[in-house]
Amino acid sequence: MIERPRAEDFSYFFELATRWSDCDMLGHVNNARFFTFDESARLDYFEALVGGDRFVNGGGFILAHIECDFLEQLHHPATIRLGYRVRRIGRSSMNTEGALFVGERLVAVTRSVLVWFDYRDNKTRPLPEHARAFIRARERVAPEEAR
């Protein structure tokens, strides 16, 4: 089993409140919503890098993989504090981790793979140095790096 993240592992947090529409028939927040929460944190994390231009010079991140470990049920209403970080930077991809906290309780962990993608040529490209520098400066725990 993968070690569970702790709040102190993260320098970036995104806060959001659950909505009534997030609930399913069982009365808890539907599992699919956790991916939407991760997406909201991911977009906000990289906003300062892309500055409203989602396709920087025709390139940008594209989601290649996402998974979630559901550790506890989440009930509405709740305020989620989602820690988000880049754990590993590769040549053209990166591995991210999100930790969804309600108070001190860790309720879920998301992991994803993002790829730097050239939307004009429809193929992956090496992650630009300015993106690497942005991530390094933002992280409390330095990401593992491979080239």
N, C-alpha and C positions, 0 to 999 in steps of 0.2 A: 504494500500500500504506500502511496505517496504521502510524504509528510504534510500535515495540514499547515497552511499559512497562518501567520499571526498578524494582528493589526500593525505591529511595529515593523513588519517587513515592507510596508508600503509607505511611499511618500505622497502618493496621489490618492485621493478619495473623491467619489462622486456620490452625492446623497439624493435619494428620491423617495417619494411616498408611494405606497401601493394604492391602487384604485379599486373600486368595487368591481370594475370590469376585468380585473386581473384574476378574479376568483372563478373556480369551476364549481360543478354541482356538489362536490364534496366539502365545499366551504373553505378550501385553502387556495393559496395562489397557485395557479396552474403551472406545471413544469415548463411549458413553452415560454412563459414570461421571463424566466431566468435568462434566456438567450437575448431577449429584448433589453433587459437590464444591462447585460454585458455590452451590448451594442451601444447603448447610451453612454456608458462609461468610456468605451473605446473611442467613440467619436469626439467626446469631450477631451479626453487625454491628448489626442493628436490635433485638436483644433489650433493650438498655438503653432504647430508645425506647418499645417496646410493653409491656415489663415483664411478660411472660407472657400478656398480653391481646392476642392476635393481631388482634382486631377492636376497636380503640380507639373507643369510642362508636359502634359499628356500622361504622366505617371502618378501612381498613388498606391495605397494599400488595397488589397483585395483579400477577403476572408477565404481561406482554403480549407479550414477544419475548425470545428468547435465541439466541445464536450462539456458535460457538467456532472459533478458528483453532488447529489442531493443528500444533505446530511440530516436535516430536520425539516418538518413541515413549516411552512410560512403562512400565517393567517393575516387577513386584512382586518383592521388597519395596522400598518407597520411602516416605520421609517427605516429604509435600508441604507446602510453606509457601505458602499462597494469600493474596496481597495483594488487598484488595477496597476499592474506592472509588467514590464518586459523582462522575462527571465533569461532569454537567450537571443542573441543576434547572430544570424548566419550570413551567408553571402547575399542571398536575395530574400530571405525569410526571417521571421522572428517568432518566438514562442511567447505567448502572454499568459498571465494568470489573473483571475479575478476572484476576490473573496467577498462574499456577501454576508455582512454582519447586521444583526438586529441587536442593538445594545452591544454587549460583549459576546453574544452568541454567534458562532459561525454556522450559517444555515446552508451554504452551498459554495462550491468552488468550481469556477469555469476555467478551462484551458483552451487556447486557440492557437492556430498558426495563421499568421498574416504574411502575405507575399507582396513585394514591391512589383507592381505590374504596369506595363506600358499599354495603356488603353487604345492608343492609335495603332500599334503593331500587334496587339493582342498576344503579348508574351511577357514572361518575367524578365526583370532586369536586376542587376546588382543594386543593393540598397545604397543610395547616395550617402556620401560622407556627412552632409548636413543633417540627414535624418539620424544617422548613428550618433552624432554629437548631441543632438536634441535629446535622444533617449538617455545617453550616458549622464547628461546634466540633470535629468529629471529623476533618476532612480536613486533610492537610498541604498539598496543592495545592488552592486554593480552586476549587470547581466554578463553571463558567460558569452564569449565572442569567438566565432569561427569565421574564417574568410573563405 
